[in-house]
Amino acid sequence: MTRSVEGLPAPNERRRLREAAELTLDEVATAVGVAVATVRSWESGRTTPRGRKRDAYARFLAGLPERAGAADATGPPGRTDPVLVAVAPGTGADAGTGADAGTGAEEGVAQAAPDGPAGSDGSADSAAAAPATPVMPAVPAARPVVRPVVDPAEAFDTLHELAAPALARQAYLLTGRRALALEAVDRAFTRAWDQWPEVATDPDPVGWVRTIVYEYALSPWHRFRRSHRRPDRPPADPADRILLDALLALPRVHRRTVLLYDGVGLDLPDTAAETEATTPAAGNRILNAHADLAARVPELADVPVERQSAALRERLAALRPPFPLDPRPAAAVRGGGERRTRQWTRATLGLTAVITAATAYTAATAPTRYDPPLAPGESVSGVPPLSGPQQLTERSRQLHDKLRADPEAGPARVAPRLD
């Protein structure tokens, strides 16, 4: 996300320059001649400008420092260096604006962003700067409480505290199972702590974790688990039960798309980017999902098409699970991840030691010369087997006795006798 392109600053520097000049995304898009979603993608590092658009964007960014200097000369003082900030729930930068594109007013976020002048931008820029969070009950607007965070563990705990409850609720709406929802959130934050430098510098850390939660919760392999043979207890309210059953009846990709668009409050381009689909494809999925939900949920059947999204958002915010969705504390998540890392490290070292010892033993006991093996015996036909002297016949025995009884020896023995 922070890699620079030839002729352009890094994505986070592009956003800093725009905010220092007190410009909105609409103004930058109009000056360069592109869409607002394109500028947002350039600043997040998802896409890279090319050709004439890159040249125009580079020239525009090159002139921003002068404009920022002029704005500092006339604007309010008190600008500080970028710090990792923690915004309390219900005190986002766009709190009380009523913007549908983002819901930062409903739950705080932890992200790396420079402190700009208060009230310098509209709701569109605030929605782009703050990661979207799920629809939650309305929270009164209040002044943002900002405090510097320098310790990675403290920053992770802040992110977990602000995002984990909402992500657990989203995972429950995706799966309808409490254990799987909490497990998905736990796995996602464990992975986030293992890769914390990458998550801390990401423009949308909540979106980074949310992607892992959704992918784990919607994995098709969970249906083979023994715990999935019995369904969880349904919600107590019949209307909530009907809505949850209708959501779970949708295909997984439609369920994820409609929850991001109507539940979390992302706009259509961001929803398409998070689901790895084109914008028209994401729009068609939302239309099909709305039609299926309207056919299954009586409360949405009589709502006009243009009001279905708002009505569904209200219903998702009002749905109450039949049991609490309390994720594990952040300290336990960090400790579990570190403990698992130590176990894998020890297992790897032990396996390496065993392989080394086996290799050394093999090298020490291996023969130093080659001894060709003896060829196995083969049977040869036509040769009588060796079985010792044969038995004497009667004639042979008489001849044998006669030769032994004759005392003569020498040549006289073979001389013929007259008798």
Secondary structure as UniProt FT lines:
FT   TURN            6..7
FT   HELIX           11..20
FT   TURN            21..22
FT   HELIX           25..32
FT   HELIX           36..44
FT   HELIX           51..62
FT   HELIX           64..74
FT   STRAND          83..86
FT   TURN            89..90
FT   TURN            93..96
FT   TURN            104..106
FT   STRAND          110..113
FT   TURN            118..119
FT   HELIX           123..129
FT   STRAND          148..149
FT   HELIX           152..175
FT   HELIX           178..194
FT   HELIX           196..200
FT   HELIX           205..217
FT   HELIX           220..224
FT   HELIX           226..229
FT   HELIX           238..249
FT   HELIX           252..258
FT   HELIX           259..264
FT   HELIX           268..274
FT   TURN            275..276
FT   HELIX           279..296
FT   HELIX           298..301
FT   HELIX           305..318
FT   HELIX           330..365
FT   TURN            381..382
FT   HELIX           394..405
FT   HELIX           410..414
//
